Amino acid sequence: MLIFLLVFVAAPLIELYFLIQVGAVIGALPTIALSILTAFIGGALVRMQGIAVLLRVREMLDQGEMPALELLDGAVLLVCGFALLLPGFVTDAVGFLLLIPPLRHVLIRRYLHVIPVRGPEQGGGFSDNPRVIEGRYRREDD
């Protein structure tokens, strides 16, 4: 609950503070232009890296491998793009930091160590044969 309070109340207030401070130094219109410029540059960089991730996912799927890390990489890029589109300098800084692939991969690997992954032996529902669909059924007679 505290995290939601920080994200939805404190983060916009911090962004507003920095926008006012930067606006006081360089002016209102340059501050707005800078915010729009970071959104355009960030969007282009996210698009380029997103296409690279998509190509890696497709390559792994063609080889019959599960692209789990690449899918998480794409999810982090989605959050990164959202952060870059929001007006403000703090979210832009977070977004640009997440555009650095080694930092993004460290974050993903750390997340994987925190969240347990369920495999077939723990009842994760995965099969060794990709053509087999596991499931349960119940016959209902009329």
Secondary structure, DSSP 8 states (H G I E B T S, - for coil): -HHHHIIIIIHHHHHHHHHHHHHHHH-HHHHHHHHHHHHHHHHHHHHHHHHHHHHHHHHHHHTT---HHHHHHHHHHHHHHHHHHSSSHHHHHHHHHHTSHHHHHHHHHHHHHHS----GGGT----SSTT-----------
